């Protein structure tokens, strides 16, 4: 099997934080309250939420080892158009890991086209290569689809759907997602928790530098470098979906996912970004202050968390971030509380 070195490095890949909690333990009452309040202020959003036509998930990573998750309709599964192509990305790298696919520049290019440009032809080719049943098995194995919790991420047809379909059992959707499971997907990636740290990094690299400049990205790209945006979106008719991991310099670090069933969905997703960034601002300011204090107390030359490193090598980034985490660890007496 060919080597699996990343053909192209963004230089901005987030380090695998390692010291993380299970995703369920990141639910935060304070963040939940401010998210609900922020969304409730817009009457049109409130109406969509009440009709289960709008779902939002948010993970605050400004202090990475203390991630905070909140959602509105987070477990409501909705049609997600092209967004579930991330399931094909997962399946491709699991097949590489298992020796069922050969990692190659050509395969990398197919994956890049499917994710960054959302190419339907690339997605359909890869689905044919891997198989719908294999994709289903992996979504269930990684618990990205859990029927007793409303479903989750599902991909059960090519693009556009052909005669061969494998709809999920709850709503009969072939391309579906929940805001909660989308957040969990990115959270596991940033922790190196999908397949392996190496494979997680490879998937993050492909998710970086979005090729479509709409929805979340149309707003974020005005102040965040493209190599620090990790994204997949989808839309069809009145169905709009987007998901992004923002890993900018300093403390603008978060995961945002949203699904909207409304003709104005594109604008709603654009408007959602500044709302979320405003409510995260206090936590980012606090995290920035803590980091500045830790930096002054650390040995000279300590790398800033998330800073770019020459070549973007995972080992170099990870080493620098681990040093930051150590410097931010509480005193032993606090750890025992």
N, C-alpha and C positions, 0 to 999 in steps of 0.2 A: 504494500500500500504506500502511496506517495506521502511525502512529509506534509505536515499540517501547519506549517508556518503561515501566518497571516500575510497575504500578498501585499497589502497596503495598510499602513498604520495611520490612525487618525491623530496620534499624539495626545489625544484628550480622553482616552478611555478611562472611565472611573475605576479605581482600584477595587478589588474584591474586599469588602470591609471585614468579612470573617467574623468579627465579634458582633453577631446579630442575634435577635430573638426570633422564635417562630412567628410567622406573619400574624397569626391570630392574636399574639400577645402585643402587637403594635397598636391595637385599637385604643384611641385616646379620647376620653370624654370631653376634654377641653376643645380639641380640634373639631370633634363632631359637632359641638354646640356652635362654634363660630362658622363652620361650613354651612350648617342648616340655616343659620340666621342670614348669612350672606346670600344664599340662593333664594331664600324666602322674600327678600326685599324686592325682587323683580316679579311682578304679578304674572307675566306670561310664563316665566320659568316655573313658578309655583303651580300654575295650572297643569303644565306638562308633567311635573313631578307627581302631582296627585293622580294623574291619569296613567302613570307608569310609562310615560313616553320620554322621560329624561332621567338619566342615571349618571352619577358623578362619583369618582373615586379619587382620593388624594393621599399621598404619603409624604410627610415632611421628613427630609433627610438632612436638614441643616446641621443636626448633630447626629451623624450616621449611626453611632452605636446605641442611640435612643430614638429610633424611628417612630413616627406617629402616623397612624392610619385613621381615616374617617371616610364615610361614604353616604350618599343619599340614593336610595334604590340600588344599593351596591350589589344585591343578590338578585336583581331583576334581569333576567336574560332577554336580550333584544337582538334583532337582526343587525349584523355588523359588517355586511358587505365584504370588502377586501381585508379588513383588519385580521381575521383569523388566519391569514397567510403566515402569521407567526408560528402557527402549529406545524406548517410545512418546514419552516426554518428549524424548529426543534427536532422534527423527525429526521431531517437530513443529517444533522450533526449526531443524533443518536445512532443512525445507520453507519456513519463514518466511524464512530466510536466502536461499534459492533463489527466492523469489517465488512459491512454489507454494501457500502458505497466507497468509492475511491475519491479522496480529497484531491482536488486539482484546480488549476486556474479557471478551467472551463466551468466546473461546478460552482466555484465562487462567483463567477460572472452571472450565471443563472440566478443564484440566490440574491445577488445585488440588484439585478433587474426586477425580481419579484418584490423585494422589500422597498428599495428606495424609489423606484419608478412605478411600483405596484403593477408590473406587467402581468396581464392575464395569461398570455401565452407562456411565459416563463413559469408561472404558478401551475398551469395545467400540465406542462411537461414534467415538472418535479412531482406533482401528485401522481401522474402516471408511473413515474420512475419508482416512487416509494410505495404507493398503494393506499387507498382510503382506510382499509382495515388496520394497517400498521399505524397510521396517524391516529385513529381512534384508540388503539391500544395504548399508545404513548400518552395521549391526553388523560386517559384513565389512570395510567401508572403514576404520572406526576400529579394527579388529582387536580388538574386544571378543569376537569368536568366532573362534578359531583352531584348526582341527581337529587339527593336529599337536601342540598343547599341551593336549589334553584337552577342547577345546571352549571354553566360556565362557558369556557372557550370550546368551540366545536367547528370542525371543518369536515363536511360530508359530501362535497361535490367539487368539481373543477370550476373554472371560470371561463365563460359562463357555464352554468350547470348543464351537463349532458344527460344521456340516458342512465348512466351509472351514478346513483345517489345513495348516500348513507345518512339520512336525517337523524338528528338527535331525538330521543324518545319523549321529551316533555312537551315541546311546542312544534315539533316536526320541522325545525329549522336546519338548513344545511350550512349556513355561515352565521355563527352566533357568538356572543360573548356577554359577560357580566363585567361591570366596572371593577368589582372586587378582584376577580381572577386576573384581569388585565394588570392591576396594580401588583398583585402577587407575582405575576410573571416577571415584571421588571425588577421587583424587589429580590427575587431569587437570582436573577442574572447579576445584579450589582453585588450580590454576596457570593458569586461564583458557585451558586447552588443548583444550577441546571446541568446535569450530566457530570461536569467537572469544572474547576476554575478555568482551565484552558479552553474548553468548549464554550463556556459562558462568555469568555472574552471574545472568542471568534464571532459569536452571535451578536454581541454588542457592537463589534466593529461594523458588521453588515447593517445594523440598525442605525448607525450614525450617518451624518451628512445627508439629511432627507433630500430627495430629488423632487418632491412635490411641495410647492410653496403656498399651501392653503391651510385653513382651519387653525390649529394651534401654532403651526410653524410660521404662518404669515405674520403673527404677532411676535413670537419668540425670536425670530431671526433678526429682528431690529436691534436686539441687545445681547444676544447669546450667539457665540460662534457656532457654525454648523457642525463642527467636530464634537461639540458638547451637547448636541441634541440627538437623542436615540428614539426613533419614532416609527410607528406604523399606524396608518389610518385607513378609512374606507368610506365609501358613499355609493348609494344607489337610490334613485328617485328621491323620496323624502327621508331616507335613512342616512344619518351622518354619524360617524364614529371616529374617535381619535384617541391616541395613547402616546405618551411621551415620558421619557426620563430626561430631566434637565440636570446636568452635572457641570455647572459653570464654576468659574474661579470663586474663591471665597465661600460664601454660604448659600448661594442660590442653587439649592439641590433639592429636587422633589420629583415625585411621580404623579402624573395627572392622567386620568382616563375619563372619557365621557361618551355617552351614546344618546342620540336625540332622534326622535321620530317626528319630524316637523319640516315643512318646506323652508323654514328659516334656519334650519339646523347649522348651516355653514356659518352664518353670522353669530348664532348663539355660541358656538364653539370658540370663535374669535373673541367674543366678549367675555367668555369665561376666564381666559388667561389672566387679565389684569385684576379681576375679582379675587382669584386664588392667590396671586402674588401679593396683593395688599393684605390679605388675612395672614399670610405666612411671614410678613415683614417683621413683626415683633420677635418671633422665634429666630429669624435669621440675624437680627441685630444682637440678640443675646449670645447666639453661637459664635458670632464674629468676635465679640468681646472676650469670650472664654478662650477662643483660639489665639487672640493676640496676647493674652496673659500667659498661656501655655508656651507660645513661641518665645516670649522673653525669658521664660524659665528654662528653655531647652538649650542644648548645646548649639553653638554657632553653626550655621549651615543647614539646620533642620529644614527639610522641604515643606512647603505649604501643601496642605491636603488638596488633592485634585489638580495640582499644578502640572503643566506639560513637562515631559521629560524627553530628551533626544531619542528619536526612534520610537517612542511610545511603547517600549518593551514592558510587558506585564510584570516581570520580576522587579524592575527598577521602581515602577509605580507602586507596586504592592509593598515593597520595603519602606519607601518613604511614608506611605499611609499608615503602616503598622507603627512607625515611630510616633506619628501624630496621635494615634489612638492610645499608645502607652502614656504619652504625656498628659492626656486628658482623663486618664483613669482616676477615680476617686481614691481618697486615702483608705487604708484598710478598715478603719472604724466605720466609714460610710458603706463600704462593700457589705458589711455584715448586717446592716439594717434591713 
